[in-house]
Amino acid sequence: MPYSSFSDAQVNSLIKAIDSDGYAVLPDWASPTQLNEMQALVTRTVAAAGNDYVALAGRQAVTGTPMYDWGNSRDFIDLCRRIVAGATGERSSDTTLTQTLRCLTGNGGRRESLIFHYDSFVLTTIMPVCMPESGERGDLVMLPNRRPIRRTYLRNLIDKVLVDNRWVQRYMKNRVTRNDQALTRIVMQPGHLYLFWGYRSLHTNLPVAEDALRATAVFHYHNVHGSSSLASRLRKSLGTLNGPDIQDDVPQT
């Protein structure tokens, strides 16, 4: 990670880009050596999963890799905190990042694609590790900044339920097929870091060919409703990751 510190002007520039374009980019976030290490990790992980979809959640699952270091980087966490504070006017007390290495390939990769959703976290950052060079690349698509930050978890849950159903999902897929110009499509490059308001933006990834591989290091910061007692009770009662608001435990981006 070549970035160690950011001026207030640089942070404000990132916020303005996300607000106006839907996303911002930090080129060459990973060094060539780091990117090679991450690609080797992806190769081993996918092979161990039978060359099908696999996700490694949390830092312990990637111990000894650059992704572990990024997830523990004070500079990275501080950057995320400053971006969120600049956008919301509130300083987050979160001192950690939620992270997942997500590898799309095979039949499982196709099943995990084209699922439009909102994140529970204000800021989502994605660093592509491997991307197909042609064909179905799994590009990131979104309707950026479509909702405000909700005051309550219940209102947030209603948003998610309204999206997490077959009618809305089919409608959004049709918009992708029609190449709707309202959708922002991001052709991501390995090693760059992409930042957007995951909480506010309805987003997903396009499908990846079964014999291709798309791997991304996903980091989330500031779970808006993380302290909600209602969210906690719902998770306990569900006892599974199939609820409408549990998507962020395994990011779909």
N, C-alpha and C positions, 0 to 999 in steps of 0.2 A: 504494500500500500504506500504509494509515493506521497500521499497527502498527509501532512502532519498537523497543519494548523490552517485555519481559514480566517480571513478578516471579516468584519461585519459586512463590508460591501460584497464580498464573495458569497456569504450566506444569503444575503438579501437577493443577490442575483439568481441563486438557485431557487429561492422561493418564488420569485417573479416568473421564472421559466416554467415552474410547475403550474403556477396559476394561469399563465397565458397559453402554454403549449400542451399542458397535461402532464409533462414530465421534464426532467433535467438529466443531463449526462455528465459524468466525470470520466473522461477518457483515460484508458490505461490505468485503471484502479489497481489491477493486479500486474505485477512485474512478469516478464516472460518466464522466469524460473517458477514463480508462484503458480502461474497458469498451467505450466507443465506438470507440477505436482498435483494440482487439482484434477487435471485431465487423467492422470494415472490413477488417482483415487476413484474417479468415476468409472474408469475401465474395470477396475477390480470389483467395485460395488455392483455394477450391472451384471458382470459375469457371475458373481455369487448369487444373484437373484434370478438366474436362468435367462438372462438377456431379456428381461421384461421390466416393467415399471417398478421403481423403488424410490423411497424417500428416507433420508437419514435426518431425524429430528433431534435438535439439541446439540450442544458443543461436545458432550462426551462421545458421541458417535463419530466425531471427526477429530479426535485427539491426535496431536502430532502433525496436523496439516495447517496450511495457511488459513483455512476457514475457521479453525479453532482460534487462531490468533486474532483474526478480524472480529470474531464474536466477543473477544475479551479486550479489544482495543479501547483504551480510554479516549483516544483521539476520535475514533469512529463514533463511539457512544455520545461523546460531547458534541460532535457535529450534528448527529440526529436530534439531540436535545435542543440545540440552538435553532435548527430548522423548524422543529415543532413549536418552540416558543415564539419564534418570529411569525409563524403563520397563525397561531391560536391566541397569542398574548398571554399564555400560561406556561410556566416552567414545569416540565414534567419531573416527577420524583423517581421515575424509572431509571434504574442503574444497570439494566441488562438489556440485551437484544434477544428476541425470539428468532431462531434460525432453523433453516431446513435446507438440505441438499436434495434437490428434486430432479430425478432422472426419468425422462420420458422416452420410451422405446417399446416396440412390440405391441401386442393387443392391449395391454394394460395402459400403455402410453396414450393410445387413442381414446380409451374410456375416460381418462383423466383430463381430457382436453375439451375445449368449448363448453365449459361450465362457468357461466357468468356469475359473479358474486362481488359483494363488498367485503373488505377486510374489517376486522375489529380494531385494527391499529391505525393510527393517523398516518404514519409514514411507512411506506414499503420501499425497500431497495432490492434490486436484482442485479447480480453479476453473472452473466452467462459464462459457463465453463466450456461447453461444447454446443455448437449450433450446426445443423445441416447447411451445406453451402448452396444447395439448390432444392427444388421440389417443395414439399411441405416442410417448412422450416419451423413451424410452431411459433410464429411471430406473436408478440404481445398486442392485444387489441383492447380498446377501452372507450367508454363514454366518460371522459374526464370530468371530475368535479361536479357530479350530478346531484349530490345531496349535501346538506350542511352537517356539521357535527351535532348529533342529537344530544339533548339534555339528559335523557333517560335511556337506560338499557332497553326498556320495553318498546320505546319508539324505534330504536335501532333494530330490535328483533322483528318488528312489524315490517320494516324495510326489507329485511333478509327473507322473510317468509313470502313477501310479495314477489321476490325474484326467484326464490328456490322452488319453482314448480314447473311442470312440463310445458304449460302454455307460454309463459314468459320466456323460458329457455328456447322453445321452438321459434318464437318471434324474434329473439335476438340472433339465433343462428341464421334465420332467413335474411336478417339485415346484413350479416357477414357475407352471405352468398350473393346478395345484391350489390355488394361492395359499397354500402352506404357511406357517403362522404362524411357523415356526422361521427363515424367511428374513427378514432385515432389508431393507426397501425404503426408499430415500432419495430423496425428491423434491427434487432439487437446484435451487437458484435462481442465475441468473447473477450473478456478482460476489462470491458467498460462497465461502469456502475450506473444503473438507471434508477432514478428516484421519482416517486409520484405519491399522491395522496390516496393510498389504498383504501382508506375508510370512506372517502367521498366518491371514488371513481368505480363505476361498474366495469369489471375487467375480466379477462380470461386469456388463455393462449390458444392459438390455432392448432389444429392437429399436426402430428409429426408422422411421417411415413414409418411403417412398422419396422423396416430395416434400417432406419436412421436413428440418430440419438440427439436429444436436446437435454442438456443438463444445466441447471441454474442454482446458484447460491442465493437463497432468499433470506433477507433480514427484515424483521418488523420492529417498529419502535412505538411505544406509548399506546397501550391498550386502553381506550377511552373508558370502557366500562369494566375494567379489570377488578374493581373493588365492589361491583354490584352484588348484593346479596341474592337478588333474583337470578342472576346468571349462575351463581354458585349452586343455588337450589336446583335449577334446571339441569345443570350438568350432573349433579348427583342423582337426580331422579331418572335421567336418561341412561346413565351408566354405560354410555357408548359414544362413539364419535359420529353418530348419524344425525344428530340434531342440526337444525338450520343455522345455528350460531357456533358450531364447532369446527367450521371449515378451516379456520386459521391455525389449528393444531398441526395440520399438514397443508401448508400453503398450496393453493391451486394456481400458481402464477409462473 
